[in-house]
């Protein structure tokens, strides 16, 4: 017997040893060849401008971690010794130094299925987990990859282990995605505009023209107005005093559109003054526009201008910092068209300019705490990337925008910026050429007038739509604009296939491709939910942005049939929609115990809930023909039953005493285990069973049976009872040998209740021994 035990332990050690060696130098502590900075057997891929090092800081455990720096780069390791046709889990801990970066942990598999990657954009260590199944092959390549340019990524404690066996009682249900319908979700979609380059739109006329297309395609209404329209007099805000503004907003909300804003201050190429006159009357210095209209523009470093603009933005944010109404707000908006062109300063010194940039990023970033601020990459023409990165993207969690998709004006630096930020940050796209369509402006050909070399001969307005769409796909856009009436009608009439395509490919489109669960759930006993999620669109859910604060959670619920009332909410903390991009593999196992729900029939539902709004389902899932119950997508009908055993039940394993822990087993929710010294049944039992052949007594201590306990006697043997140790339940004496009675005033209690004690005496024992044998009245418990 001892030999068998010894061999069993040795076998476990060997298995652990093999698994530990699947990923070698997994924590970068091995010091290959005596060198602490050697990463062997990992290999590096380091293009120009990238560095990979073992560092003695930022470790998850131990002393060392791997650091990826600069341009995109990766480490890789060939894995041998995998078993064929076996399920494994690749795991690793990763983190980023700054917001706006991402890393991927992935695997290329030979001869199997399930290769792919998982990703994270977290700036704290996060455990990534990736399930895969080998086929005939027994090798794989593991990689840790930083796709973005700039900043640092860290990794530690990589491992491969065999996956847990599938839950034996689970059923797996598969689901198909909706790849056709308009799905409106926060942070994505086609956008309609009112752009006040000329006069602001009349609400009645605008919605009469745009309403049908809003209902069919759009998700967002973008109000791009002059500051002077929003606050013509100091403190006279459009949202309080401008009936047309309020009607435009109401028209959008009636059509279930979210709002977005750009409030600009420069009057160049604008029919009217952009900065309110009261600002200059208060002493702000100005200069005239060069477009012949002689409107006044502010100097951005003028202290009076900054004071008045700060006051306006703070009031604006007080009204519109509401993610239930507003998706994003442009958080720069200076220079021509709010794009950072031809800005002017009283002091042209670099220090003065950087003060302005830091001021405006902090102004929007601190005023809008729940709505995401946006900055257009066009301003790279005039600003410093380091300032933009440190103050906008990192400190204030801005996301990028590009005005001018489908044109020659997008620079290489801007392309690198957008590639660097995806998928850590969503991208907002806007078409470059506007003001017409094939029908509205047949003679204006901006691609020719602008000399845009990206357009071939014979281009039409439809060509501009195609170029715009191509850039939106390339940059993983969450938003694209149908813009004003002429452009909207042009898109819909001349390129309906592109409108439909971006509607289903732009932004994010999330759904559970499969869910595994038992159809019968035993209350108080653990079960497993397996779930796989996919994003079949090109963008990303910006859940990790600090203004959204990871508020969207993957959740399941047991719902009351008919009413949809949530009876039990289950959240998987490991699943974050921000990490799901097209091509990633997002598979999770969640072990759950439900103990506070009544037996009965329930609907098992899935949703992505808003944890800041009463855990209500908010992200609409891209499921084909879903059955919805209070916003939850029905996965299956399930039955909750009372288990044959419950947590903290006690049963005898020999002769027992109610005041002692000896010879008792307790059910811990999964299995029967020996009761420890601190847990005799008198502490917290839910049921006490005396099994056949066991005597029971109450000699060790006075014993209080907890309230509402079931006491079952299955033994026909006599026990002993110490007169000095009464047995009580809910404050009433049950046994008190001094007066030779079992239950005062009761003459026949066999099966039934007394006080809060449920009595079951199938053995029919009618007497008990104390120091002197004494009789009980009729029956005993």
Secondary structure, DSSP 8 states (H G I E B T S, - for coil): -HHHHHHHHHHHHHHHHHHHHHSTTTTS-S-GGG-TT--TT-EEEE-TTEEEEEESSS-SSSS-EEEEEESSEEEEEEE----TT-EEEEEEEEEESSTT--EEEEEEESSSB--EEEEE--SS-EEEEEEEE--S---EEEEEEE-SSSSEEEEEEEEEEE-----TTEEEEE--B--SS----TT-EEEEEEETTSS---HHHHHHHHHHHHHHTEEEEEEEEEHHHH-SBTTB-HHHH-HHHHHHHHHHHHTT-EEEEEEE---TT-SS-SS-HHHHHTT--EEE-SSSS--EEE-TT-HHHHHHHHHHHHHHHHHH--TTTEEEEES---SBTTTTBT---SS-SHHHHHHHHHHHHHHHHHH-SSSEEEEEGGGGGTS-HHHIIIIIIIIS--EEEEEEETSTT--HHHHHHHHHHTTTS-EEEEES--S--TTT-SS--HHHHTT-TTS-TT--HHHHHHHHHHHHHHTT-SEEEEESHHHHHHHHHH-HHHHHHHHHHSS--EEEEEEEEESEEEETSEEEEEEEEEE-SSS---TTSTTTTT-EEEEEEEE-TTT--EEEEEE-TT--GGG--TT--EEEEEEEE--SS-SEEEEEEEEEEETTTTTEEEE---BTT--EETTEEEEEEEEEEE-SS-TTEEEESSSEETT--TTEEEE-SSSEEE--TT--HHHH-SEEEE-TT--EEB-SS-EEE-TT-EEEE---S--EE-TTS-EEETTEEEEBGGGTBSSTT-S--SSEEETTEEEE-TT---EEEESSEEE-SS---
